Amino acid sequence: MRRKISRQEGSLSNKFFFPGVISLVFFYYSFYFWAEFFIKYFFDQGRFDLLNVWSGALQNYPLDYYLGQIENRFFGPGKMILSGGAFMAIAWRYLKTRSLWMYMLAVFLYFLVTRPEVLMYPPFGESVTAPYAEAVWLVRNSLNYFELQQQLPKTLGGMLYYPFSIYSFLAAVFLKFLPGAIVFNLTMHVITFLMSASIVAVLREILRQYFNDEIALLGSFLLLSLPIYQCMTEMINMEMSLVFFAVFSFYYLIKNRMIQAFVFAVLSMLIKLPGAIACGAVFIYSFFLAAQKNIKSERIKIVFLGVLAVLLTGGKLVLRLIFRQGQTKQNTINFLNGLSNIIIMPEFWMFCAISIIFFLQFIVKLLRKENLSKEVLRKHTVLWLSWFMSLVWFGLYANFSVMGPRYKLLLYPFLIIVLTVCLHRLFLIKKNVLKVIFSVMILWNLIGSFGWPTTDYVASGVYGFNSLERSLEYRNMLKLQIKLSALIEEKYSDFIIGAPHVIAQALHFKELGYVSKEMEVVVYGMNPTHGLRPVPPMTTYTLLNMRWIAFDTSSNPRIPFPYPMDPKDVVLDHLWVGDRHIYIFQGGFAIEKMREIISRMD
């Protein structure tokens, strides 16, 4: 029975709630609208002493450096704490007992209100060179999906990156029929916001199987507050779709709705192959559920769906092998090829510790001959099924040579379920203590929304995009790319542009919204794809008519000369956004030297 709240207690609660939320909202929008003015004021006053302290700089920099860096260090985390605190207070008071769809709508509105500028962001990083490059190809080739699967892989100069993924086709349909890049990006961001909000709402419903409304709400907020989750919510890529379908499949499994679970699991796998984790869960659970049915025809139908989910996953793997024809893979997959990536993950050791304690308790129960009937297993379906999906995630990615931060997004909803249930059931932590633990973790995540306290600096290099997808610190790199594209279109569009592959494709695919007109672009550092030209031999014409883009001027230790910029190159523009920077230059002498070396090797 819930304790009734007296009129006096309700009045006291109102006395603090409304002024508190209004204060949080006021300070949030003060930061939102006045932070840039504040930094510009001190810059115009020449107060580099203060700006350098706030930004952590050891020397004076242009204004755009301070705007981006102080946003990352102070105003950004501050806004996340203020907006997150306000929304959490509102949810705690009004949304604890609301339906899944009402809570989902509230989270979606929270995204819209706190980050409206994100709706205009174009695709970022590998999305430009992978699924959206495929989408552009499909648009330019009459949505011929089968023909796309026969293209060479990207590493060999072709267009194919994710064989038999439906994501690029769905994106291509939107791209073809929506009126322009602005509407396309807006639509994709709204869909991503909706998917992200749905995942948070469904996680709350799953946790409600074990806990009261307050613990379930805090568990969903723990996912919402994760820096990687905030980052992926703002990006239009495959990850949120992958997780959306996998989480809904899990939700329908624990509701014993096998047809819906099967459909969502297969959709997750068709978005991206790691969705096979959801198909594996459907397969395992189908036998458990079938054992509870008395009618033979029902058992056969349930097991059939589980087996079919696995067969469809195997079918996709076979088709990949046939159409790829043994070509080079982007992310090498071999047995335990990525084990070193797994064993350095704190999440892995936390999972191992929980698993060991879980199985020790299980063995103790066996020795005591306690009841471990099907009814007990059914009661703990959420726990063992989420534990299984977490285990399969670790097992799957132990074979991937590359571990990008965004890959962990599929793990976190299930790991949070395991953590929450185990903290309470296995470690006998009282619910009030669990509330405190989760509240501290949520606050820590909000403080670290922009990367703090991460100590490993990611250089502004070609592959910096992937590593920056761990938190909202990616924003400075994206803003730099948008700023660069605008300058190139305004000032250098009549020249041939030479750029590393991510920038080159962003400038080449005007459909994605970085630029609005066609430009002649060549790519260096990777095989040219989708109409991009390779680096031409240096001539008087190229010296006069080419402009180059480079992230970093420091020498690569594996290259015995300065690359990609040579001391003889002439810097024309040097752009900053926070500690991210990029050069536009004339010459290309180091790039020509590298071209000659590669041509001799061929």
Secondary structure by P-SEA (a helix, b strand, c coil): ccccccaaaaaaaaacaaaaaaaaaaaaaaaaccaaaaaaaaaaacaaaaaaaaacccccccaaaaaaaaaaccaaaaaaaaaaaaaaaaaacccccccaaaaaaaaaaaaaacccccccccccccccccaaaaaaaaaacccaaaaaaacccccccccccccccaaaaaaaaaaaccccaaaaaaaaaaaaaaaaaaaaaaaaaaacccccaaaaaaaaaaaaacaaaaaaaacccaaaaaaaaaaaaaaaaaacaaaaaaaaaaaaaaacccaaaaaaaaaaaaaaaaaacccaaaaaaaaaaaaaaaaaaaaaaaaaaaaacccccccccccccaaaaaaacaaaaaaaaaaaaaaaaaaaaaaacccccaaaaaaaaaaaaaaaaaaaaaaaacccccccccccccccaaaaaaaaaaacccccccaaaaaaaaaaaaaaaaaacccccccccccccccccccccccccaaaaaaaaaaaaaaaaacccccbbbbcaaaaaaaacccccccccccccccccccccccccccccccaaaaacbbbbbccccccccccccccccccccccbbbbcccccccccccaaaaaaaaaaaaaac
